[in-house]
């Protein structure tokens, strides 16, 4: 990996880690950034949809079904703007699940850089099969 690319990857991942801290979720806080042509075009963190209480877990400490993942939030922000995810890079603090991986592929994101691997690798497997470049970055 060239030094300049590595330096930017690390900086964007650190920013995604800071963004994750904005999440109100107690079990996991996940942050993401979408970068295109070295410009951040979107950001997201896991949490409830707009207008809902900022409580992500049930009294039994399970995640409420309507909580959006960080990647989905970032992609949906782009969808409501004039930007496009085509050929962008997604930086995310936790590897994408299988549902988010479908959104990532369909949105045109060409590269995913994640920090921590999720126990279920189906999302990563799907992205690789779809031709999306996937890379784990330990920051």
C-alpha positions in Angstrom: 0.0 0.0 0.0 1.4 3.4 -0.9 2.2 5.7 2.0 -0.1 8.5 1.1 -3.1 6.2 0.6 -2.3 4.6 4.0 -2.1 8.0 5.7 -5.5 9.1 4.4 -7.1 5.7 5.2 -5.9 6.0 8.8 -7.1 9.6 9.1 -10.6 8.7 7.7 -10.9 5.7 10.0 -10.0 7.8 13.0 -12.7 10.2 12.0 -15.2 7.3 11.7 -14.2 6.2 15.2 -14.9 9.7 16.6 -18.2 9.8 14.7 -19.2 6.4 16.3 -19.1 8.1 19.7 -22.2 10.2 18.6 -24.3 7.0 18.7 -26.7 6.6 21.6 -26.5 2.8 21.3 -25.1 1.2 24.4 -24.1 -2.3 23.1 -22.2 -1.1 20.0 -21.3 2.3 18.7 -20.4 2.2 15.0 -19.4 5.1 12.8 -18.9 5.5 9.0 -17.8 8.0 6.4 -18.2 7.9 2.6 -15.3 9.5 0.8 -15.2 10.4 -2.9 -12.2 12.1 -4.6 -10.7 12.7 -1.1 -13.8 14.6 0.0 -16.2 13.4 2.7 -19.6 13.3 1.1 -21.5 11.6 3.9 -21.3 10.3 7.5 -23.4 8.1 9.7 -23.6 6.3 13.0 -25.9 3.6 14.2 -29.1 4.8 15.8 -32.8 5.2 15.5 -34.5 6.9 12.6 -35.2 10.6 12.7 -38.1 11.5 15.0 -37.7 8.4 17.2 -36.4 8.3 20.8 -32.6 7.9 20.9 -32.8 4.6 22.7 -31.4 1.7 20.7 -31.9 -1.3 23.1 -34.9 -2.9 24.5 -35.2 -3.5 28.3 -33.9 -7.0 27.6 -30.7 -5.4 26.1 -31.4 -6.5 22.5 -31.2 -4.0 19.6 -34.5 -2.6 18.5 -35.4 -3.8 15.1 -35.7 -0.3 13.6 -32.2 0.8 14.5 -30.3 1.8 11.4 -26.7 0.8 10.9 -24.0 3.4 10.4 -23.4 2.4 6.7 -27.2 2.6 6.0 -27.4 6.0 7.6 -24.5 7.4 5.5 -25.8 5.9 2.2 -29.3 7.2 2.9 -27.9 10.7 3.5 -26.3 10.6 0.1 -29.5 9.3 -1.5 -31.3 12.5 -0.2 -28.6 14.8 -1.6 -27.3 15.7 -5.0 -24.2 13.5 -4.5 -23.5 9.9 -5.7 -21.8 7.0 -4.0 -20.5 5.7 -7.3 -16.8 4.8 -7.0 -16.6 6.1 -3.4 -14.9 4.5 -0.4 -16.8 3.6 2.7 -14.9 3.7 6.0 -16.7 1.9 8.8 -15.6 1.0 12.3 -17.3 -2.5 12.2 -17.4 -4.7 9.1 -20.7 -4.5 7.3 -23.5 -7.0 7.9 -25.1 -8.8 5.0 -28.0 -6.3 4.7 -25.8 -3.3 4.6 -23.5 -5.0 2.2 -26.4 -5.2 -0.3 -26.9 -1.4 0.1 -23.1 -0.8 -0.3 -22.9 -2.8 -3.5 -26.1 -1.3 -5.0 -25.1 2.3 -4.2 -21.9 2.0 -6.3 -19.4 2.1 -3.5 -16.2 0.5 -4.9 -14.1 0.1 -1.7 -14.9 -0.7 1.9 -12.3 -0.1 4.7 -13.3 -1.5 8.1 -11.6 -1.5 11.5 -13.1 -4.4 13.5 -14.4 -7.6 12.0 -18.0 -8.6 12.9 -18.4 -12.3 13.9 -20.7 -13.0 10.9 -18.6 -12.6 7.7 -21.4 -13.0 5.2 -21.4 -9.3 4.4 -17.7 -9.2 3.6 -18.1 -12.4 1.6 -20.9 -10.9 -0.4 -19.0 -7.6 -1.1 -15.9 -9.6 -2.3 -18.1 -11.7 -4.6 -19.7 -8.5 -5.9 -16.2 -7.1 -6.8 -16.1 -4.5 -4.1 -12.5 -4.0 -2.7 -12.6 -4.8 1.0 -9.8 -4.1 3.4 -9.4 -4.4 7.2 -7.4 -1.5 8.7 -6.2 -1.8 12.3 -6.2 1.7 13.8 
